[in-house]
Amino acid sequence: MEKTALYNFHKNLGAKFVPFAGYEMPIQYKEGIVKEHISTRQSAGFFDVSHMGQLFVSGNNSLEQNLEKIIPLDFKEIKMNQSKYSFLINEKGGVIDDIIITRVEGGFNIILNAACKDNDIKEIAKCLNSESKYELKKNLSLIALQGPKSEIILESIVQGVKQLKFMNGDFFKFQAKQIYITRSGYTGEDGFEISVQDKNVENFTKLLTTKGAKPIGLGARDTLRLEAGLCLYGHELNQNISPVQANLKWAISKRRRKEGGFNGWENIKNDLQNGVSKIRVGIKPSGRIIAREGTKIFSSSGEEIGIVTSGTFGPSVNAPVAMGYIQSKFSEINNKILLEVRGKKHDAVISKLPFYKKSYVK
């Protein structure tokens, strides 16, 4: 099992570790998942996401054209230091991985999911020519600072970050060292992701704690993203699910939805024009029943129509929440469904996403 540069720091904070994507990662700290969740919503929390891949890709004038084969974005629209949420797409139109890509000087930074990063690099490399270069940064950590007080906390350490707009980034100075910060995150809250050298990350993170940021583990990261209606690769997304089925067609650039020219275009074009047989939806179970991943979904008349991909109790909405895939004809908001939990069927309804109102700063 690999460890991030902050492993001992987490240990000293009383973290409970679990294996995740080949790393020993903190799932929670002493206060527990619910309190960590609430701390992020009400104040600010920091997450160690250094297990994710930070890939830098550079090349000549054909670089953007080559990346467009596997990423369905209009690269001419991406401004300097602007970030976009997108996907790596396979030949069938399925999602190899969901990514955040940022235009930087000389090329692009791509944030890859931890469990997918090695395969992602192979798939990206297939689309590049011999003049392009790519490097998975091995000496960088990635810290997410999330919550309504994240701007105040980070500005007190790194001046100028409050000027960043959502999904934009830039280089900043921290103790005479250069770090890269984007205003983004995966919790539904205003926040930042900070790329900092391994040798400086513990000092940086200690400063965050002295300014009031609480340590947050993978457990609360999951409840936060689920309340915000955000997909998790391996649950809502995989190589057999298209972005249209995942209800993420908005993340395919407008020009690309018209012109195609990327992997799996014919299948995705068919999904766009003719609709899909199954689609990702939000689900609100009745009462306090929690429908975990793998829970079968039935129509009100008892027909099996889908499956839950993620489910938990949402501390901010004070109710159980879930997401899953169902036959499209049953996907209308407020449609009544049944969830089979421990051999019994329980009432639920299709819900609008997100469950919790996102508070990103535009």
C-alpha positions in Angstrom: 0.0 0.0 0.0 1.3 3.5 -0.9 1.1 6.4 1.5 0.7 10.1 0.7 3.3 12.6 2.0 0.8 13.5 4.8 0.4 10.0 6.2 2.2 10.7 9.5 0.4 14.0 9.8 -3.0 12.2 9.5 -1.9 9.6 12.0 -1.0 12.3 14.6 -4.5 13.8 14.1 -6.0 10.4 15.1 -7.1 9.3 11.6 -8.6 5.9 11.0 -7.1 4.5 7.7 -8.6 2.2 5.0 -7.1 0.9 1.8 -8.3 3.0 -1.1 -7.1 2.7 -4.7 -3.8 1.3 -3.6 -3.2 3.9 -0.8 -3.7 4.0 2.9 -6.1 6.8 3.2 -7.9 8.4 6.2 -11.6 7.6 6.2 -12.3 9.6 9.3 -10.8 11.4 12.3 -11.7 11.5 16.0 -14.9 13.6 15.6 -16.4 11.2 13.1 -17.9 11.4 9.6 -21.1 13.4 10.5 -19.2 16.1 12.4 -16.6 16.3 9.6 -19.4 16.7 7.1 -21.1 19.5 9.1 -17.7 21.3 9.6 -17.2 21.4 5.9 -20.7 22.8 5.2 -20.6 25.4 8.0 -16.9 26.3 8.1 -14.0 24.7 6.3 -12.4 21.3 6.0 -9.2 20.1 4.3 -8.9 16.8 2.4 -5.8 15.0 1.3 -6.4 14.0 -2.3 -2.8 13.4 -3.2 -3.6 9.8 -4.3 -5.2 11.3 -7.4 -3.0 11.7 -10.5 -1.6 15.1 -11.6 -0.7 14.7 -15.3 0.9 17.4 -17.3 0.6 17.1 -21.1 2.5 19.3 -23.6 3.0 19.3 -27.3 2.9 21.2 -30.6 -0.1 22.7 -32.4 -1.7 19.3 -32.9 -2.0 18.6 -29.1 -5.5 20.0 -28.7 -6.7 18.2 -31.8 -5.3 14.9 -30.5 -6.8 15.4 -27.0 -10.2 16.1 -28.5 -10.2 12.5 -29.8 -10.6 11.2 -26.2 -12.0 14.3 -24.4 -15.3 15.7 -25.7 -14.4 19.4 -25.1 -14.0 22.3 -27.4 -10.3 23.0 -26.5 -10.4 26.4 -28.3 -12.9 27.6 -25.7 -10.7 26.8 -22.7 -9.0 30.0 -21.6 -5.6 30.1 -19.8 -5.9 28.8 -16.3 -9.5 27.8 -16.8 -10.6 24.3 -15.6 -13.2 22.1 -17.2 -15.0 19.0 -15.9 -15.0 16.3 -18.6 -14.3 12.6 -19.3 -12.0 10.3 -21.1 -14.2 8.4 -23.6 -13.7 4.9 -25.0 -14.5 3.6 -28.4 -18.0 2.5 -27.3 -18.8 6.0 -25.8 -18.3 4.8 -22.2 -16.5 6.7 -19.6 -12.9 5.6 -19.0 -12.6 8.2 -16.2 -14.0 11.6 -15.3 -11.4 14.3 -15.0 -10.7 18.0 -14.4 -8.5 19.5 -17.1 -6.9 23.0 -16.8 -5.0 25.0 -19.5 -1.7 26.1 -18.2 1.4 27.6 -19.8 2.8 25.1 -22.3 -0.1 22.6 -22.1 -2.7 21.1 -19.8 -2.9 19.7 -16.3 -5.3 16.8 -16.0 -6.5 15.5 -12.6 -7.1 11.7 -12.8 -8.9 9.5 -10.3 -6.5 7.4 -8.2 -7.8 4.0 -9.2 -7.8 4.9 -12.9 -4.7 6.9 -13.4 -2.3 4.3 -14.8 -4.9 3.1 -17.4 -5.8 6.8 -18.1 -2.3 7.6 -19.1 -2.1 4.7 -21.5 -5.4 5.8 -23.1 -4.3 9.4 -23.4 -0.9 8.3 -24.8 -2.7 6.4 -27.7 -4.1 9.8 -28.9 -0.8 11.8 -28.8 1.8 12.0 -31.5 5.6 11.6 -31.0 6.0 15.3 -30.5 3.8 15.4 -27.4 5.1 14.7 -23.9 3.3 13.7 -20.7 4.4 13.4 -17.1 2.6 12.1 -14.1 4.0 14.4 -11.3 5.4 12.2 -8.6 6.6 15.0 -6.2 3.3 16.9 -5.8 0.6 16.6 -3.3 -3.0 17.8 -3.8 -5.0 19.3 -1.0 -8.7 20.3 -1.2 -9.9 23.1 1.1 -13.7 23.2 1.1 -16.4 25.2 2.8 -17.8 28.7 3.2 -14.8 29.9 5.2 -12.2 28.4 2.9 -11.6 31.7 1.1 -10.8 33.6 4.3 -8.6 30.8 5.6 -6.6 30.4 2.4 -6.3 34.2 1.7 -4.6 34.6 5.1 -1.9 32.2 4.0 -1.7 32.9 0.2 -2.7 36.4 -0.7 -4.7 36.9 -3.9 -6.6 33.6 -4.0 -9.9 35.4 -3.2 -9.7 36.9 -6.7 -10.1 33.5 -8.3 -13.4 32.7 -10.0 -15.0 29.2 -9.9 -13.1 26.7 -12.1 -10.2 29.0 -12.6 -6.7 28.8 -11.2 -3.2 30.4 -11.1 0.3 30.1 -9.7 0.8 31.7 -6.3 3.7 32.0 -3.9 3.9 30.1 -0.6 7.0 30.8 1.5 8.9 31.7 -1.6 7.8 28.5 -3.3 5.4 28.3 -6.3 2.1 26.5 -5.8 -0.9 26.1 -8.2 -4.4 26.8 -6.9 -7.7 26.3 -8.6 -11.1 27.4 -7.2 -12.8 24.1 -7.4 -13.7 20.9 -5.5 -16.2 18.1 -5.2 -18.3 18.8 -2.2 -20.9 21.3 -3.5 -19.2 24.1 -1.5 -17.0 27.0 -2.4 -13.4 25.8 -2.2 -9.9 25.3 -3.6 -7.6 22.6 -4.7 -3.9 23.3 -4.0 -1.0 21.5 -5.7 2.1 21.8 -3.6 5.4 20.0 -3.5 5.5 17.0 -1.2 8.3 18.5 0.9 6.2 21.6 1.7 2.8 20.0 2.1 2.9 19.2 5.8 3.9 22.8 6.7 1.2 24.1 4.4 -1.5 21.9 5.9 -0.5 22.7 9.5 -1.1 26.3 8.7 -4.6 25.5 7.4 -5.4 23.8 10.8 -4.1 26.7 12.8 -6.4 29.0 10.8 -9.4 26.8 11.6 -9.7 24.2 8.9 -10.7 20.7 10.1 -9.3 17.4 8.7 -11.9 15.6 6.7 -11.7 11.9 5.6 -13.0 9.9 2.7 -16.2 9.1 4.6 -17.4 12.7 4.7 -16.1 13.4 1.3 -18.5 10.7 0.0 -21.5 12.1 1.9 -20.8 15.6 0.8 -20.5 14.7 -2.9 -23.6 12.6 -2.8 -25.7 15.4 -1.3 -24.4 17.6 -4.1 -25.4 15.0 -6.7 -21.9 14.5 -7.9 -20.8 11.2 -9.6 -18.1 8.9 -8.2 -16.2 6.8 -10.7 -16.8 3.1 -10.2 -20.3 3.8 -8.9 -22.2 6.2 -11.1 -19.6 6.1 -13.9 -17.7 3.2 -15.6 -16.6 2.1 -19.1 -20.1 0.8 -19.9 -22.0 4.0 -19.1 -22.1 7.0 -21.5 -22.1 10.6 -20.3 -25.7 10.9 -21.6 -26.9 8.0 -19.5 -25.1 9.6 -16.5 -27.1 12.8 -17.1 -23.9 14.6 -17.8 -24.4 15.7 -21.5 -23.8 19.3 -20.3 -20.1 18.3 -19.8 -19.8 17.6 -23.6 -19.1 21.0 -25.3 -21.8 22.3 -27.5 -19.7 22.1 -30.7 -18.7 18.5 -29.9 -22.4 17.5 -29.4 -23.0 18.7 -32.9 -19.8 17.7 -34.7 -18.6 14.7 -32.7 -15.1 13.6 -33.8 -14.3 11.8 -30.6 -14.2 8.2 -29.4 -17.6 6.5 -29.3 -19.3 9.4 -31.2 -21.8 7.3 -33.1 -23.1 5.7 -29.9 -23.2 9.0 -28.0 -24.9 10.7 -31.1 -27.6 8.0 -30.9 -28.1 8.6 -27.2 -28.4 12.4 -27.8 -30.8 12.1 -30.7 -33.0 9.1 -29.6 -32.7 9.1 -25.8 -31.3 6.4 -23.5 -33.0 3.3 -22.1 -31.6 4.0 -18.6 -30.5 7.2 -16.9 -29.0 8.4 -13.6 -31.5 9.8 -11.1 -31.6 11.1 -7.6 -33.6 9.0 -5.1 -35.2 10.0 -1.8 -36.1 7.0 0.3 -39.0 7.3 2.8 -38.4 7.5 6.5 -34.9 6.6 7.6 -34.2 3.7 5.3 -30.7 3.8 3.7 -30.5 2.2 0.3 -26.8 1.3 -0.3 -25.1 0.5 -3.5 -26.6 -2.6 -5.2 -30.1 -2.0 -3.8 -32.7 -3.1 -6.4 -35.2 -0.5 -7.6 -38.8 -1.4 -8.5 -41.7 0.4 -10.1 -44.8 1.1 -7.9 -46.4 -1.9 -9.6 -43.4 -4.2 -8.6 -41.4 -4.4 -11.9 -37.7 -4.3 -11.4 -36.4 -1.1 -13.2 -33.0 -0.3 -11.9 -30.3 -0.3 -9.2 -28.8 2.1 -6.7 -25.2 3.1 -7.3 -24.6 5.2 -4.1 -26.7 5.7 -1.0 -26.1 7.2 2.5 -27.7 9.4 5.1 -27.2 13.1 4.2 -26.3 15.0 7.4 -27.1 18.4 5.8 -30.5 17.4 4.4 -31.2 15.3 7.5 -32.5 12.4 5.4 -31.4 9.4 3.4 -30.3 10.1 -0.2 -29.3 7.9 -3.1 -28.5 7.9 -6.8 -28.9 5.1 -9.3 -29.8 4.1 -12.8 -33.4 3.3 -13.8 -35.4 2.8 -17.0 -35.8 6.3 -18.4 -39.6 6.0 -18.6 -39.7 5.9 -14.8 -37.3 8.9 -14.3 -39.8 11.7 -13.9 -39.3 13.8 -10.8 -41.5 12.7 -7.9 -42.3 9.4 -9.6 -43.0 6.8 -6.9 -40.7 3.8 -6.7 -39.8 0.9 -4.4 -36.4 0.0 -2.9 -35.7 -3.5 -1.8 -33.7 -3.2 1.5 -33.0 -6.4 3.5 -35.7 -8.3 1.6 -38.4 -5.8 2.1 -39.7 -3.1 -0.3 -39.8 0.5 0.9 -41.3 3.6 -0.6 -39.2 6.2 -2.3 -39.5 8.9 -4.9 -37.4 10.2 -7.8 -35.7 13.4 -6.7 -34.3 16.4 -8.4 -30.5 16.7 -8.1 -28.7 18.0 -6.2 -30.2 17.2 -2.8 -28.2 20.0 -1.2 -28.1 23.4 -2.9 -24.5 24.0 -4.2 -22.9 27.2 -3.1 -20.0 27.7 -5.6 -18.7 31.2 -6.0 -19.1 32.3 -9.6 
